Amino acid sequence: MENKIILSLLKLYAKLLELHDGEPMKIKSINSAIFNLEKTTLTLSALKTEELEKLQGVGKSLASMIAEIINHNTFAQLQELVDKTPAGVMAMFEIKGIGPKKIRTIWKDLGVETVEDLLQCCKDNKVAPLKGFGEKTQEEIYDYLLFKEAAKGKFYYAQVEKLAFAIENKLKNLFGEEWVSLAGDMRRKVEIIEKLIYVVATDDFIKGFNEAIQIDGFIVDEILSSPYVIRGSIADGPLIEIKLVEKDCFGSRVYLNTAHPDHLNAEVGAGETFFHILKSTNFKTEEDIFEKIGWQYIEPELREGDFEIEASKNNTLCPLITDKDLKGIFHNHTTYSDGEHTLEEMALYCKELGYQYLGISDHSKSAYYANGLFEDKIAKQHKEIDELNARLAPFKIFKGIESDILADGSLDYDDFYLKSFDFIVASIHSGLKMDIDKATERLVKAIQNPYTTMLGHPTGRLLLKRAGYPIDHARVIDACAEYNVIIEINANPYRLDLDWRWVHYALDKGVTISINPDAHEKEGYFDMHYGVCVGRKGGLTPEKTFNAWDLERVEKYLAYRKRG
């Protein structure tokens, strides 16, 4: 069991104690112990109870709780508090800006036990008058709950990818490989998915309907379905739509059900749009469509109604980045800060996966909550990297840091330490409540810093959780172009930031993109795939992808940047 799971349960226990008006000294003691445990490099689940007792701030009581978590995934004291707390009140812990005391006030003084009722209370201006709240807190709660409400029924692309392709494969087994295609947002690799759409060609619609509904776990909505469209869902998953079509129009229907409306309404010639052509002419394959109009084939991911139209018409579309093009991985964390695996473990696994290089960028000292590196730890890490590089060559580890961008736009080390790194990812992690002008100025100043190599997750967004701070994307990207700063596509499926809608603008401005997983554990490397999806949607090519360059080219570039 990972330390973070154990600590998350202890943190929940401390919150629930405070919610239920527990003894302040006990709560303080638990939080103090958690703080110390977050800094340990030991694997808690590997320790005996007596060994746990000896850890700073733990003692017998907390050690027994940890031991119980390891054996039962919970502990009695926690479960007791969970059982007497309404589920809706528990859900309020997710709301940023309010802690257990404020939640207790909402629960006890307003009698609110669900987030839905809390939203209504915000609408009715019942929250602001509460002691310790005010208009600003009410507004923040309201905005958060509206955001969460809008996220209902929506899923991360990564969350449903396995399911989507599993269903597609089952349908192909039933109807034949060439007569089934995933369509819709999923095929275009849009970051948030509400519905899985499939196009299936068949000669017998009744037989096709009866076969399609046999998919394991598929619950058919008989009211919304018809002889030609099967609608339903799989438990705890997105809506599913299976469209049955004739074989001679299979290509047309796949294209119609894949492309964004803006793409379908693009003029192809003589006043005709893709939509008109596809409705008036039957195509067996999508390739046949482009053969008829004489344009370059447009990959499904690009069919958004943007730059791809003119590029296809002018035959200037370039091969898109693929997973196989990536030669290294930047922006990764280790146990030096808040990662789950050691530097050596991260390096060995990266090499094992076939990559040529690894860029380590643990959190900087301002990220105290993530055990960020103070100056003495930098020297220690660099020494270990040198030793590993000597042992693992030709594989190479680059010395980096994810340096916090402070409120004034400066980085949180002085020049002496900044110049000791091979590369620096500059990111905002604090003071997220900014207007567009402040956020943009803060980023631009960091970009202007000569030691900044890459801009990390530019908006700080967490998909379906928080919108991130607003920025003037064009101005930020223009600054990166001017100061030769790489922009990352943060491949964490909960971030995917830079947004794909700005990737092509960055490429037009000559900005290089790096697909980074922001990995806090070895398995995080596999998130690179989702960054590739984002890059492809923006027209990203291997040539403009920093970590698609070979080791020699990356070394030369970073050496050039350091010379200034």
C-alpha positions in Angstrom: 0.0 0.0 0.0 1.3 3.4 -1.0 2.1 6.0 1.7 -0.2 8.6 0.1 -3.2 6.2 0.5 -2.5 5.8 4.2 -1.9 9.5 4.7 -5.1 10.4 2.9 -7.1 8.3 5.3 -5.4 9.9 8.3 -6.1 13.4 6.8 -9.7 12.4 6.4 -9.8 11.3 10.0 -8.4 14.6 11.2 -10.9 16.5 9.2 -13.8 14.5 10.5 -12.6 14.9 14.1 -12.7 18.7 13.6 -16.1 18.5 11.9 -17.5 16.6 14.9 -15.9 19.1 17.3 -13.1 16.8 18.5 -10.4 17.6 20.9 -8.2 20.3 19.4 -4.9 19.0 20.8 -5.6 15.5 19.4 -6.3 17.0 16.0 -3.2 19.1 16.1 -1.1 16.0 17.1 -2.5 14.0 14.2 -1.8 16.7 11.7 1.7 17.2 13.0 2.4 13.5 12.6 1.0 13.6 9.1 3.3 16.5 8.3 6.3 14.4 9.4 5.1 11.3 7.6 4.8 13.1 4.4 8.5 13.8 4.4 9.6 10.2 5.2 11.2 8.1 2.5 10.2 4.9 4.3 7.4 2.7 3.0 4.9 2.7 5.9 3.2 -0.5 4.9 6.6 -2.4 5.2 7.0 -1.4 8.8 6.0 -3.3 11.9 3.7 -1.6 14.4 6.6 -1.1 16.9 8.7 0.5 14.1 5.8 2.8 13.3 5.6 3.9 16.9 9.2 5.2 16.8 8.5 7.5 13.9 8.4 11.2 14.8 5.0 12.2 16.2 3.4 8.8 15.7 3.1 7.0 19.0 1.1 3.9 19.9 -2.4 5.1 19.0 -1.6 6.4 15.5 0.7 3.4 14.8 -2.2 1.1 15.5 -4.4 3.1 13.2 -1.8 2.8 10.4 -1.4 -0.9 11.0 -5.2 -1.3 10.7 -5.3 0.7 7.5 -2.6 -1.6 6.0 -4.6 -4.7 7.0 -8.2 -3.5 6.4 -8.0 -0.4 4.2 -9.6 1.6 7.0 -9.6 1.8 10.8 -12.4 1.7 13.4 -12.1 5.3 14.6 -12.4 6.6 11.1 -15.2 4.3 10.1 -17.2 5.4 13.2 -17.0 9.1 12.1 -17.8 8.2 8.5 -20.9 6.3 9.5 -22.3 9.2 11.4 -21.5 11.8 8.7 -24.0 12.3 5.9 -22.6 11.5 2.5 -23.4 15.0 1.2 -21.5 16.6 4.1 -18.5 14.3 3.3 -18.7 15.6 -0.3 -18.3 19.2 1.0 -14.7 18.4 1.9 -13.9 18.7 -1.8 -15.0 22.4 -1.9 -11.9 24.6 -2.0 -11.8 27.4 0.5 -13.9 25.9 3.3 -12.6 23.5 6.0 -14.2 21.3 8.6 -15.3 24.3 10.8 -17.1 26.0 8.0 -18.7 22.8 6.8 -19.9 22.1 10.4 -21.5 25.6 10.4 -23.3 24.8 7.1 -24.4 21.5 8.4 -25.5 22.4 11.8 -26.7 26.0 11.5 -28.3 25.8 8.1 -29.3 22.1 8.3 -27.8 21.4 4.9 -26.7 17.8 4.3 -26.3 17.7 0.5 -24.3 19.8 -2.0 -27.5 20.4 -4.0 -29.1 22.1 -1.0 -25.9 24.0 -0.4 -26.0 25.3 -4.0 -29.6 26.5 -3.4 -28.6 28.2 -0.2 -25.9 30.1 -2.1 -28.6 31.1 -4.7 -30.8 32.3 -1.8 -28.0 34.2 -0.2 -28.2 32.2 3.0 -24.5 31.3 3.3 -23.0 34.8 3.3 -24.6 35.9 6.6 -23.1 32.9 8.5 -20.3 33.8 10.9 -16.9 33.7 9.2 -18.3 33.5 5.7 -19.3 36.6 3.8 -20.2 37.4 0.2 -16.8 36.3 -1.3 -16.8 32.8 0.4 -20.4 32.3 -0.7 -19.5 33.3 -4.3 -16.5 30.9 -4.3 -18.7 28.0 -3.0 -21.4 28.8 -5.6 -18.9 28.9 -8.5 -17.3 25.6 -7.4 -20.7 23.8 -7.1 -21.8 25.2 -10.5 -18.6 23.9 -12.1 -19.2 20.4 -10.4 -22.8 20.4 -11.6 -21.7 21.1 -15.1 -19.3 18.1 -14.9 -22.0 15.5 -14.2 -22.2 12.8 -16.8 -18.8 13.8 -18.2 -15.7 11.6 -18.2 -12.0 12.0 -18.8 -10.8 10.6 -22.1 -8.3 8.4 -20.2 -11.2 7.2 -18.0 -13.1 5.6 -20.8 -10.5 4.8 -23.4 -10.1 1.2 -22.5 -13.9 0.7 -22.4 -14.4 2.5 -25.7 -11.9 0.3 -27.6 -13.1 -2.9 -25.9 -16.7 -2.2 -27.2 -15.3 -1.4 -30.6 -13.4 -4.7 -30.7 -16.5 -6.7 -29.6 -18.5 -5.1 -32.4 -15.8 -5.9 -34.9 -15.9 -9.5 -33.8 -19.7 -9.5 -34.5 -19.8 -7.5 -37.8 -16.3 -7.7 -39.2 -13.2 -5.6 -38.8 -13.9 -3.3 -41.8 -17.5 -2.5 -41.0 -17.2 -1.0 -37.5 -15.7 2.3 -36.4 -15.6 4.3 -33.2 -16.8 7.9 -34.0 -17.7 11.1 -32.2 -15.6 13.0 -29.7 -13.8 9.8 -28.6 -12.4 9.2 -32.1 -11.3 12.8 -32.2 -9.6 12.3 -28.9 -11.4 15.2 -27.2 -10.3 15.5 -23.5 -13.8 15.2 -22.0 -16.3 12.5 -23.2 -20.0 12.3 -22.6 -21.0 9.7 -25.2 -19.4 6.8 -27.1 -20.6 6.6 -30.7 -20.1 3.7 -33.0 -21.0 3.3 -36.7 -21.8 -0.3 -37.7 -22.5 -1.4 -41.3 -24.8 -4.4 -41.8 -26.9 -6.1 -44.5 -29.6 -7.1 -41.9 -30.7 -4.4 -39.6 -32.9 -6.6 -37.4 -30.1 -9.2 -36.9 -27.6 -6.4 -36.4 -29.8 -4.8 -33.7 -30.2 -8.1 -31.8 -26.5 -8.8 -32.0 -25.3 -5.4 -31.0 -27.4 -5.3 -27.8 -25.6 -8.5 -26.6 -22.5 -6.5 -25.5 -21.8 -7.4 -21.8 -23.2 -4.9 -19.4 -25.0 -2.9 -22.1 -28.3 -1.5 -20.8 -30.5 -0.5 -23.8 -32.8 2.5 -23.5 -35.8 1.1 -25.4 -37.6 4.5 -25.4 -34.7 6.4 -27.0 -33.6 3.6 -29.4 -34.9 2.9 -32.9 -34.4 0.1 -35.5 -31.3 2.1 -36.8 -29.9 3.6 -33.6 -29.3 1.7 -30.4 -29.0 4.0 -27.3 -28.1 3.0 -23.8 -25.2 2.9 -21.3 -23.0 0.7 -19.2 -23.2 1.1 -15.4 -21.1 4.1 -14.2 -20.0 4.8 -17.7 -20.9 7.3 -20.5 -23.9 7.1 -22.8 -23.5 4.7 -25.7 -24.9 5.1 -29.2 -24.6 2.4 -31.9 -25.7 3.5 -35.4 -26.6 0.9 -37.9 -26.0 1.8 -41.6 -25.8 0.3 -45.0 -22.4 -0.9 -46.2 -22.3 1.3 -49.3 -22.4 4.5 -47.2 -20.2 3.3 -44.3 -17.4 5.8 -45.0 -19.9 8.7 -45.3 -21.6 7.9 -42.1 -18.4 7.4 -40.1 -17.2 10.8 -41.3 -20.5 12.5 -40.5 -20.5 11.0 -37.0 -16.8 11.8 -36.3 -16.2 15.3 -37.5 -17.1 18.5 -35.5 -20.0 20.5 -37.0 -17.5 23.3 -37.8 -15.5 20.9 -39.9 -18.6 19.5 -41.7 -19.8 23.0 -42.5 -16.4 24.0 -44.1 -16.7 24.8 -47.8 -15.1 22.2 -50.0 -15.8 23.9 -53.3 -18.5 25.3 -55.5 -20.5 26.3 -52.5 -20.5 22.7 -51.2 -19.5 21.6 -47.7 -18.3 18.3 -46.3 -21.9 17.9 -45.0 -23.5 18.3 -48.4 -21.1 15.9 -50.1 -21.4 13.3 -47.5 -25.2 13.5 -47.5 -25.5 13.4 -51.3 -22.8 10.8 -52.1 -22.2 7.3 -50.6 -18.6 6.5 -49.8 -17.5 3.1 -48.5 -14.3 4.5 -46.9 -13.2 7.9 -45.6 -10.2 7.8 -48.0 -12.7 7.7 -50.9 -14.0 11.1 -49.8 -10.6 12.8 -50.1 -9.9 11.1 -53.4 -13.1 12.6 -54.8 -12.4 16.2 -53.7 -8.7 16.0 -54.4 -7.6 17.0 -50.9 -5.0 15.6 -48.5 -6.5 13.1 -46.0 -7.3 14.6 -42.7 -6.7 12.5 -39.6 -9.8 12.1 -37.3 -8.2 14.0 -34.5 -7.9 17.1 -36.6 -11.5 17.3 -37.8 -12.4 20.3 -35.7 -13.0 23.0 -38.4 -9.8 24.9 -37.8 -6.4 25.0 -39.6 -6.8 21.5 -41.0 -9.2 22.7 -43.8 -6.7 25.0 -45.6 -3.8 22.7 -44.9 -5.6 19.7 -46.5 -6.7 21.8 -49.5 -3.1 23.0 -50.0 -1.5 19.5 -49.3 0.5 20.9 -46.4 -0.5 18.6 -43.6 2.5 17.0 -41.9 2.7 13.6 -40.2 1.5 13.9 -36.7 3.4 13.0 -33.5 3.0 9.4 -32.4 3.8 7.5 -29.1 6.7 5.8 -30.9 8.3 9.1 -31.8 9.1 10.0 -28.2 12.7 9.5 -27.2 12.7 11.0 -23.7 10.6 12.2 -20.8 10.8 15.5 -19.0 9.1 16.8 -15.8 9.2 13.9 -13.4 9.2 13.8 -9.6 11.0 11.4 -7.2 11.1 10.8 -3.5 13.3 13.9 -3.2 10.0 15.8 -3.2 6.6 14.2 -3.4 7.2 11.3 -5.8 6.5 7.7 -5.0 9.7 6.2 -6.4 13.4 7.0 -5.9 15.5 8.7 -8.5 17.2 5.4 -9.4 13.9 3.6 -9.7 12.5 6.3 -12.0 15.6 6.2 -14.1 15.9 2.5 -14.4 12.2 2.2 -15.4 12.5 5.0 -18.0 15.5 3.2 -19.5 13.7 -0.1 -19.4 10.8 1.4 -21.4 13.3 2.2 -24.2 13.8 5.9 -23.7 17.1 7.6 -24.2 16.9 10.2 -21.5 15.0 11.4 -18.4 14.5 14.9 -17.1 14.1 15.0 -13.3 12.3 18.1 -12.0 11.3 17.7 -8.4 9.3 20.5 -6.7 11.2 23.6 -5.6 11.5 24.9 -2.1 8.3 27.1 -2.2 6.3 23.9 -2.6 6.7 23.1 1.0 3.5 21.0 0.9 5.2 18.8 -1.7 8.5 18.5 0.3 10.2 20.8 -2.2 14.0 20.9 -2.5 15.9 23.3 -0.3 19.4 24.2 -1.5 21.2 21.4 0.4 19.0 18.7 -1.2 19.8 20.1 -4.7 23.5 19.3 -4.3 22.7 15.8 -2.9 20.4 15.1 -5.9 22.9 16.3 -8.4 25.6 14.1 -7.0 23.3 11.1 -7.3 22.4 12.0 -10.8 26.1 12.2 -11.7 26.7 8.7 -10.2 23.7 7.2 -12.1 24.7 8.8 -15.4 28.2 7.2 -15.0 26.6 3.9 -14.5 23.7 4.0 -16.9 25.4 5.6 -20.0 24.5 6.1 -22.8 21.1 6.7 -21.0 21.2 10.2 -19.5 19.4 11.9 -16.6 19.1 15.7 -17.0 19.2 17.8 -13.8 16.0 19.9 -13.6 13.6 21.5 -11.2 10.0 22.5 -11.3 10.6 26.0 -10.0 7.6 27.8 -8.5 6.6 31.1 -10.2 6.2 33.4 -7.3 3.5 36.1 -7.0 5.8 38.7 -8.7 6.7 36.3 -11.5 10.2 35.5 -10.2 11.5 32.0 -9.7 12.2 30.8 -6.1 15.9 30.3 -6.3 18.7 32.8 -6.8 20.8 32.6 -9.9 23.6 30.6 -8.3 21.3 27.6 -8.0 19.2 28.2 -11.1 22.3 28.0 -13.3 23.2 24.6 -11.8 20.3 22.9 -13.5 20.3 21.6 -17.1 16.7 22.7 -17.5 14.0 24.4 -15.5 10.2 23.9 -15.7 8.6 27.1 -14.4 5.1 26.6 -13.0 2.5 28.3 -10.9 1.2 26.3 -7.9 0.0 28.9 -5.4 -2.0 32.1 -5.5 -4.3 30.7 -8.2 -7.1 33.2 -7.7 -5.9 35.7 -10.3 -7.6 37.8 -13.0 -6.4 37.4 -16.5 -4.1 40.4 -16.4 -2.3 39.4 -13.2 -2.0 35.7 -14.3 -0.6 36.7 -17.7 1.9 39.2 -16.3 3.1 36.6 -13.8 3.7 34.0 -16.5 5.3 36.5 -18.9 7.8 37.7 -16.3 8.7 34.0 -15.6 9.1 33.4 -19.3 11.5 36.4 -19.5 13.8 34.8 -16.9 16.8 33.6 -18.8 16.9 30.4 -16.8 13.4 29.3 -17.7 13.5 26.4 -20.2 9.9 25.2 -20.2 6.6 26.6 -19.1 4.7 24.0 -17.0 0.9 23.5 -17.1 0.2 27.1 -18.2 -3.3 27.5 -16.7 -3.1 25.2 -13.7 -6.4 23.7 -14.6 -7.7 20.3 -13.4 -10.3 19.0 -15.8 -13.8 18.6 -14.3 -12.4 19.9 -10.9 -11.2 23.5 -11.5 -11.1 25.8 -14.5 -7.7 27.1 -13.7 -6.7 30.8 -13.7 -7.6 32.7 -16.9 -4.7 33.7 -19.1 -4.2 35.6 -22.4 -3.0 32.5 -24.3 -1.8 34.4 -27.3 0.4 36.8 -25.3 1.9 34.0 -23.2 2.7 32.0 -26.3 4.1 35.1 -28.1 6.4 35.6 -25.1 7.6 32.0 -25.3 8.4 32.5 -28.9 10.3 35.7 -28.2 12.3 34.2 -25.3 12.8 30.8 -26.8 10.9 29.0 -24.0 9.4 25.6 -24.6 5.7 25.1 -23.6 4.8 21.8 -22.1 1.7 19.8 -22.9 1.2 18.4 -19.4 0.1 14.9 -20.2 -1.5 14.1 -16.9 -5.1 13.2 -18.1 -6.6 15.4 -15.4 -4.6 18.4 -16.7 -3.9 18.2 -20.5 -2.5 21.7 -20.3 -1.6 23.4 -22.8 -5.0 23.0 -24.2 -5.0 21.5 -27.7 -6.9 24.5 -29.0 -3.7 26.6 -28.6 -1.2 24.1 -29.9 -1.3 25.1 -33.5 -1.0 28.8 -32.6 2.1 27.9 -30.7 3.5 26.0 -33.7 2.7 28.9 -36.0 4.7 31.2 -33.7 7.7 28.8 -33.9 7.3 27.6 -30.3 8.7 24.1 -29.5 6.4 21.8 -27.5 7.4 19.2 -24.9 5.0 16.4 -24.0 5.6 15.9 -20.2 3.8 13.4 -17.9 4.3 15.3 -14.6 5.0 11.8 -13.3 5.0 11.3 -9.6 5.5 7.5 -9.9 6.9 5.1 -12.5 3.4 4.3 -14.0 3.0 8.0 -14.7 5.2 7.6 -17.7 2.3 6.0 -19.5 0.4 9.3 -19.4 2.6 10.4 -22.2 0.1 8.8 -24.5 -2.6 11.3 -23.5 -0.2 14.2 -24.2 0.4 12.7 -27.7 -3.4 12.8 -28.2 -3.5 16.5 -27.3 -0.5 17.2 -29.6 -2.0 15.4 -32.5 -5.2 17.5 -32.2 -3.2 20.6 -32.5 -1.2 19.4 -35.5 2.0 18.7 -33.5 4.8 17.0 -35.5 7.9 15.1 -34.3 10.2 17.9 -35.4 8.4 20.4 -33.2 8.2 18.1 -30.2 11.3 18.6 -27.9 11.3 15.1 -26.4 11.0 13.5 -29.9 14.5 14.8 -30.5 17.4 12.3 -30.0 19.7 12.6 -27.0 22.5 14.4 -28.8 20.2 17.1 -30.2 18.6 17.6 -26.7 22.0 17.9 -25.1 23.2 20.5 -27.6 20.0 22.5 -27.2 20.1 22.6 -23.4 23.9 23.4 -23.5 23.1 26.3 -25.8 20.3 27.6 -23.6 22.5 27.5 -20.5 25.2 29.6 -22.3 22.5 32.1 -22.9 
